[in-house]
Amino acid sequence: MKQKEKIIRNLEKPIQKHRFIIQTLFALLCIWIGVEFYFFITYLQSGGASTYFSRPPGVDGFLPISSMMSFYVFISSGQIHHAHPAGMFIFLSIVLMSFIFGKSFCSWLCPVGFLSELIGDFGKKIFKKNLKLPKFLDYPLRSLKYLLLGFLLFSVFFLMTDIAVQAFLDSPYNLVSDVKMYYFFADLSQTALIIISVLFFLSIFIRGFWCRYLCPYGALLGALNFLSPIKIERNSGSCIDCSLCTKACPSYIKVEKVKTVWSDECTSCLSCVDACPVADTLQLNLLIPKKKKISKKYAAISVVSIFLVTTGFAMVTGNWDNKITKEKYIELHQQLNSLGHPTGTEAIKKFNEQTAENKRMYKRFIEEEKKKNKN
């Protein structure tokens, strides 16, 4: 018993309290963005007759497909699309922190991940434990989020041409995709309500059900996680095989069995590191160019800083607010029900052909105008 107490005295201070505070602050920020956006919607609903409330750019962060496509255009052409630039910079910050600190966005900043944790903890408090699915169910279900991600990436980067991607970003649908998203959640269909209710119910019993099995964003970050040079490592020489690290892991990773945690499910929440009773046995390490311990507080500050510096850069350079006028928003709001987007591979192919034909027609028009001007 004395030896155990001595081991405990060697522990670093846990980081989970700080993680909870950071998660709470970002969740409150998202709620505030939602409130601001609600007032902006009421302005649009009045046709511009009521008091004007500016649109919060942060709402772009909830448009992952548009943000991903804008990021693709930025990488391929260096241009920042005018419609939802904040979303692109938020997406960029998430990619950067995933390259450096793994899937850290999921456990430190993501409001959906935070909500999922709270629901799971509520279930554990009521039923004393969370369910862990057997491997023959867990592995196939975990592949679902990669199938969803694969479909999205295939649609954007393979099915759609560069012209089609640009045309989609310029389309009226994308310009008001944030407004469309608002009405989707404000007036849920019966099907959507049933799906959300089922996900909520399952998350009570299976902690992080959405995140573990269905989130395509999490799948992308999980893949990027393998490229991160910072990993949790276990010193087998000082490990006492207490299994506390494995029991603490919300992703069910068998930390006690590995030297280095290489897992697409690791979210760098550091719960396992907090749980380890032996000093310097389980820690966050920079593996290259030279192995070096990363303190938990430094990791937490760095994750938040990556987000704040990236989004702050967008604000300072004038690339945070979109370039859509309030008059244009009012005009498109009145046409909202008639605005759609291509769905399915055949529709995307047709959209590609249509945009290519439109470009050819425009090119011919310009050439004809030039000829007229010469004559």
N, C-alpha and C positions, 0 to 999 in steps of 0.2 A: 504493500500500500504506500509506503514511504517513497519507493522508487517511482511509482506512478505520479505522485504529487511533485516530485522533483522534475519529472519529464514535463508536466504541465507548466511548471514555472519557466521553462525554456521557450514556450510558445511566443510567437509574434502576436500582436493584437489582430483579431479577426477583421476582415474587410467587408463582411456581409452587411453590417449596419450602414456603412458608407454606400455600398451598392444599392441598398434599399432607398436611401435618401436621393441618390442620383436618379434612380428609376422613377421615384415619386415626382421629382422636379420636372423631368421630361414628360411624364404623363400629364401633369398639371399644365405644362406648356401646350401640349396637344389639345387639351380641353379648352384652353384659352383661344387657341387658333380656331377651334370649332365654334366657339361663341362668336368670335369676330366674323367668321364666314357666314354664320346664321344671319347676322345683321346685314351683311352684304347681300345675301339672298333676298331678304325682305325689301331692300332697296330695288333690286331687279324686279321683284314681283309687283312693285308699285309703278313700274315703268319709268322710274327716275323721279317720281313725284314726292317721295318721302325723303327724310334726311339721309344724306349720303354717308355711307360707312365704307371705308377703303377695304379692298380685298386683302386678306393676309397671305403673303407669298408662301408661307410655310405649309399651306394646304397642298401645295405641289408634291410634298413628300408622300402623300397618299395616292399618288398616280404612278405606280411603279412601271407600268408598260410604257407610258409616255416618256417617263424619265429615262428608261433604258434606251428607247429609240433616240432621244435627244443626245444621250451619251454616245451612242453609235455614230450619229452625225458629227458630234464634236471630235471624236477620235479619227474619223475618216476625212473630215474636211477642215477641222479647226474652228468651225462656226458654232456659236451658241444660239440655239433656236430661241425665238422671241416669246413663244407661247407660255412655257412653264420652265423657265431657266432655274428657278430655285430647286425644283425637283431634280434636275440634272446634277446640281452641286451637292444636294443631300445624298443622292445616289453615289456620287464620286467620293464623298466623305466616308460612306459606308464601305465602299470597295477598298479605300485606302486603309481604314482601320482593320479590315479583314486580312489584307496583305501583311499587316504588321503584327496585329494582336489576335489573329484568328477570328473566330465567329463571335467576337466580343460584343458587337452591336446587339445581338439577340438577348444577351443577359444583362446588359448595362443601360441601353437606351431605348430599345424597341418597346413601344407602349402595348402592343399586342402580346409580346412575350411577357411583359410585366403582369398584364391582366391574366394571362394563362397561368402564371406562377401563383397568383392570388387565388384563383379558382381551385387549382390543385391543392394549395395549402388549406383552403377551406374544406375540401373533401377529406383531406388527411385528418383534420381536426374533428370532423364529424364521424368518420368511419375508422379512425385510428391508423389508417395506412392508405397508400395509393396502390392501385393494381399495376402489375408489371406483366405485359403480354408475353406469352411463350415465344421462343425464337421462331417457330414455324409460322407465326402470325406477324411478329415484330419485323422481321427482315423484309417480307414482301410489302408490308404496309409502308415501311420507310422508303421503299423505292418509288412510291406514288408521287412524292414531292419532286423527285428527279424526272419523272415522266412529265409532270406538269411544266417544270422548268425547260425540259427538252423541247416540248411542243412550242413554248413561247420563243425560245431561242431559234428554233428551226423556222418558225413563222416569220420572225423579224430579220434574221441574218441569212436565211437561205431561200425561203419562198418569196419574200419581198425584195424587189430591186431597190437600189439606192434612190431612184426617182420616186418609187412608190412610198418609201419611208418618208421622204421629204414631203410628198403630197399628203400623206396621212397627217404629219405634224402640222401642215398648213391648213388642213381641212377644218370646216366649221365644227365638226364633232370634237376634234381634239382641242380646239380653242376653248370650248366650254365643257370639256370632260370633267373638270372639277365640279361644275354645277350639276352635271348628270350624276356624278358620284353622290352628291348631297341628296338628290331626290331618290336615288336608289335606297339609301339608308333611312331617309325621312319617311318614305312611303314603301316599306318593305312588302314585297309580294308574299303570298302564302307560302310558296315554295322556298323563297329566301328565308322567311321566318322559321320554317321547319328545319332547314339546314343549319341555321345559326343556333337554334334551340338544341338540336342534336349534338352539335359541336360543344356547346356549353355543358350539356349533360355528361358527355363523354370525358370532358376535361376535369370534371369533379372527381371522377374515378381514376382516370389515367392522366397524370400530371403532364401538361404540355402536349396534349393530343394533337392540336393543330400544328404546333411548331415541329413536332417530331415526325409527323406523318404526311402533312399536306402543304406546308408553306413553301412555295417555290423560291421565295426570297431566301429562306433559310437554306435551301438546297444549293443555291448559288454561293452563299457565304461558306457553306460547308466544303464546297469544292475549293474555294480560295483558301480555306483554312490549311490545306496541305502545303501551300506555298509560304505560309508564315514562318519566319525564322525564330519565332518565340514559342516555346513549348513548355508544358509542365513536365518535369522530370522527377523520377523517384530514385533515391540513393538506396540501393538494395543492401548495402553494407550496414546501414544504421536502421533500416526498416525493421519493426518488431512484429510485422504480420498481424496487426490488430484489425485490419479490414475497415477501419473507420473512414478512410478516404473513399472506398467503393460505396459504402453505405451512404455517404454524404452526397455523392454525385447524382444530380437530378437527371442526368442523361444515361444512367445505368452503365457507365463505363467501368470496367474492372481495373481500376487504377493500380490496385495492389499487385496485379499480375504483369505490368509492363514497366519498362525502364523509362520510356518516353511516350507520352500520350499523343498518338497520331490517330485521331478520330474525327470524322466529319460531324459528329454529334457534340463534340466538346465546344462549349460556348465561352470558355475562359471566365466562368463565374467565380472561380477560385474557392468554391465550397470545399473541395477536397483538400486544398492547401491549408485552409482554416482548420479542418478537422484533424489533420495530422498532429499527433501528440509529441513527436520528436523533432527537435530543432534541426533545420537544414536537411531534412529527409525528403520532403516533397516541396518543390519550389518552382517558380517560373524562371526559365533560363533563356537567354539569347544564345542560340546555338552557333551562329556564324556572325562575323568572321572568327571570333574567339568567344568561347563559352563564358557567359557572365550572368550572374543572378540579377533578376529584375524585381525590385520590391513591389509589393502589392499596391501600395499607395501610388507609386510612380506609374504603374500600369493603368490604374483607375484615372489618374489625372491625364495621362496621355490619350486614352480613349476619348474622353470628353474634349480634350484640346483639339484633336484631329477634326472632330465635328465642328467645334466653334471656329477654328481657324479657317477651315474650308468654306463654311457658310459666311463667315465674316469677310473673307476675301471677295466673295460674290457680292456682298453688300457694298463694300468699299469701291469696287470696280464698276458698279452700276448694273450688275448682272443678276440681281436678286428679284426685283419686281418685273413682271411681264410687261409687254408692250401693247397689250390689248386695252383699248380705251373703254371707259364705262359705257359710252354710247354703243359701241360694238357689242358689249356684253348684253345690253338691254335688247338690241336687235336680235341677237342669236337666242336669247332667253325666250323670246316670243315664238321662235321657230323650233324650240327644243324637242318637241315630240316627233318632228320630221327628220331629225338628224340621227344618222346611224353610222355604223362602221362595218367593214367586211368581216364575216365570220366563216370559218372553215377554209380548207385549202383551195377549193374551187373558187370561192368568192375572192380570196387573196390573189389567185392567178388572174381572175377577171379584172381585179383592181389594178394589177401590174400592167395588163394590156391596155386598159383605159388610160392610165397615167402616161404610158409610153406614147400612145396615139395622140393624147392631148399635147405632149411635148413636141411631137412631130408637126402637128397642126400649127402650134405656136411658132415653131421655127420657120415653117413655110410662110406664115403670115409676116414675120419679121423680114424675111428675104424679099417678099413681094413689095413690102413697104419701102425697102431700100431701093429696089428697082424703080418704083414710082418716083421717089425723090431724085434719083439720078436723071430721069427723063424730064 
